[in-house]
Amino acid sequence: MSAVIRIDAHHHLWNLSARPQDWLDEPALEPIRRDFGPAELRAVTQRAGVDATVLVQVLPDVEETAEFLALADSFDLVAGVVGWVDLTAPDVAEQLDRLRRGPGGDRLTGVRHLVQSEPDPDWLVRPDVLAGLRAVRDAGLVYDVLTRPHQLPAALEAVRAVPDMVFVLDHLSKPDIAGQEVEPWATRLAELAAEPNVVAKVSGLVTEADWSRWTAADLRPYVDIALEAFGPDRLMVGSDWPVCLLAADYERVFATAAELLDGCSTAERDQVFGGTAARVYGVRTG
């Protein structure tokens, strides 16, 4: 039996009455336009055999991050939080310090910004953003990179500009699986993976495929490319729950990931399903 803790490296929570989510107004997102809280998370993780999770920011709001940290402080399933601070501000270090001094501050493991929504494809290499990234590095945190394929060149520049910080690529940078497009995503992914300070999440792929018709075979080429580029010890599995519910339930996401890793050894699968996340995020469990 594996001794490695099984970690969901990427999920969200939200309470619409406490913190509105305007992005959910899109008609196609109606199925997830409701509250998702700790009790439901506990239920779905138990059914999937998940032992611990990493809760990731949803909104560009430092108060949301403070709330997530406080939740993690009282909810043992959430072992780490990837939060948000304004990377363009001159006081990034102070923002992080305030979060760490609050309830659950020791559960802050990383920072993320919704780069995918930035109109400037070079947003990540703006001087103010790079200064913010260096402050995140100085705080001993990792940075989650949320990009689309056209933003990967800037991500590569940022990774090279801050070589002594770990970057975590979310959702493999959202390749167009529904459109069966592999290039230039695959080449850009390999370039990023060549940098030793980058790891990646096998997450969010079901919602990049055809929501109603996808199969594991549709995802396999993209996961195989990621395995070749990063290797199992630099990949981690995340559910992207509850966003994944648009295309698959929680258990199916993890079962599909297991199917796509069928060519890996037990030790390699243990890395992808928990070892990498535990090492990169430094999360504590139990």
Long-range contacts (C-beta under 8 A, 24 or more apart in sequence): 2-266, 2-270, 4-270, 4-271, 4-273, 4-274, 4-275, 4-278, 5-51, 5-52, 5-274, 5-278, 5-285, 6-49, 6-50, 6-51, 6-52, 6-273, 6-274, 7-50, 7-51, 7-52, 7-53, 7-54, 7-79, 7-236, 7-273, 7-274, 7-277, 7-278, 7-283, 7-285, 8-45, 8-48, 8-50, 8-52, 8-53, 8-54, 8-237, 8-238, 8-239, 8-241, 8-254, 9-53, 9-54, 9-201, 9-203, 9-236, 9-237, 9-238, 9-276, 9-277, 9-281, 10-54, 10-56, 10-170, 10-171, 10-201, 10-203, 10-204, 10-236, 10-238, 10-239, 10-240, 11-41, 11-53, 11-54, 11-55, 11-56, 11-238, 11-239, 11-240, 11-241, 11-242, 12-36, 12-55, 12-56, 12-58, 12-240, 12-241, 12-242, 12-243, 13-37, 13-38, 13-41, 13-55, 13-58, 13-68, 13-71, 14-58, 18-67, 19-59, 19-61, 19-64, 19-67, 21-58, 21-59, 28-246, 29-246, 31-245, 31-246, 32-242, 32-243, 32-245, 32-246, 36-241, 36-242, 38-71, 38-75, 38-77, 38-78, 41-77, 41-241, 42-77, 44-241, 44-249, 44-250, 44-251, 45-77, 45-250, 47-250, 47-251, 48-239, 48-250, 48-251, 48-254, 49-254, 50-254, 51-274, 51-285, 52-77, 52-78, 52-79, 52-283, 52-285, 53-77, 53-78, 53-79, 53-80, 54-78, 54-79, 54-80, 54-81, 54-82, 54-109, 54-238, 54-277, 54-281, 54-283, 55-80, 55-81, 55-82, 56-81, 56-82, 56-112, 56-144, 56-170, 57-81, 57-82, 57-83, 57-84, 57-112, 59-84, 60-84, 60-86, 60-113, 60-114, 62-86, 62-95, 62-99, 65-99, 65-108, 66-99, 66-102, 66-103, 68-104, 69-99, 69-102, 69-103, 69-104, 69-105, 69-107, 69-108, 70-102, 70-103, 70-104, 71-104, 72-104, 72-107, 73-103, 73-104, 73-107, 74-104, 76-286, 78-107, 79-107, 79-281, 79-283, 79-284, 79-285, 80-107, 80-108, 80-109, 80-110, 80-281, 80-282, 80-283, 81-107, 81-108, 81-109, 82-109, 82-110, 82-111, 82-112, 82-142, 82-144, 82-281, 83-108, 83-110, 83-111, 83-112, 84-111, 84-112, 84-113, 85-111, 85-132, 85-136, 86-132, 87-111, 87-113, 87-128, 87-129, 87-132, 87-133, 87-136, 88-126, 88-128, 88-129, 88-132, 89-128, 89-132, 90-128, 90-131, 92-131, 92-132, 92-135, 92-136, 93-135, 93-138, 93-139, 96-135, 96-136, 96-139, 96-141, 97-139, 100-139, 108-141, 109-141, 109-142, 109-281, 109-282, 109-283, 110-136, 110-141, 110-142, 110-143, 110-144, 110-168, 110-281, 111-136, 111-141, 111-142, 111-143, 111-144, 112-143, 112-144, 112-145, 112-146, 112-170, 113-146, 114-146, 115-145, 115-146, 115-147, 115-151, 115-155, 116-146, 116-147, 116-148, 116-151, 116-174, 118-151, 121-150, 121-151, 121-153, 121-154, 122-154, 122-157, 123-151, 123-154, 124-151, 124-154, 124-155, 124-157, 124-158, 125-154, 125-157, 125-158, 125-161, 129-158, 130-158, 130-161, 130-162, 133-158, 133-161, 133-162, 133-165, 134-162, 134-165, 136-165, 137-162, 137-164, 137-165, 142-166, 142-167, 142-168, 142-280, 142-281, 143-167, 143-168, 144-168, 144-170, 145-169, 145-170, 145-173, 146-170, 146-171, 147-173, 147-174, 148-173, 148-174, 149-173, 149-174, 149-175, 149-176, 149-184, 149-185, 149-188, 152-185, 152-188, 152-189, 152-191, 152-192, 153-188, 155-192, 156-188, 156-191, 156-192, 156-195, 159-192, 159-195, 159-197, 159-198, 160-195, 162-197, 163-195, 163-197, 164-197, 165-197, 166-197, 166-198, 166-199, 166-280, 167-195, 167-197, 167-198, 167-199, 168-198, 168-199, 168-200, 168-201, 168-236, 168-280, 169-198, 169-199, 169-200, 169-201, 170-201, 170-203, 170-204, 170-238, 171-201, 171-203, 171-204, 171-205, 171-208, 171-240, 172-200, 172-201, 172-202, 172-203, 172-204, 172-205, 172-222, 172-226, 174-204, 174-208, 175-205, 175-208, 175-222, 176-208, 177-205, 177-208, 177-209, 177-214, 177-218, 177-219, 177-222, 178-208, 178-209, 178-210, 178-214, 180-218, 182-221, 182-222, 182-225, 186-225, 189-225, 189-226, 189-229, 190-225, 190-228, 190-229, 192-229, 193-226, 193-229, 193-230, 193-234, 198-230, 198-234, 199-230, 199-234, 199-235, 199-236, 199-276, 199-280, 200-226, 200-230, 200-234, 200-235, 200-236, 201-235, 201-236, 201-237, 201-238, 202-226, 202-235, 202-236, 202-237, 202-238, 202-257, 202-260, 202-272, 203-236, 203-237, 203-238, 203-239, 203-240, 204-238, 204-240, 204-243, 204-244, 206-240, 206-244, 206-247, 206-248, 206-253, 206-256, 207-240, 207-243, 207-244, 207-246, 207-247, 209-247, 211-246, 211-247, 212-247, 214-247, 214-248, 216-256, 216-259, 216-260, 219-256, 219-260, 220-260, 223-260, 223-261, 227-261, 227-264, 232-261, 232-264, 232-268, 232-269, 232-271, 232-272, 232-276, 233-268, 233-271, 233-275, 233-276, 234-276, 235-271, 235-272, 235-276, 236-272, 236-273, 236-274, 236-276, 236-277, 236-280, 237-272, 237-273
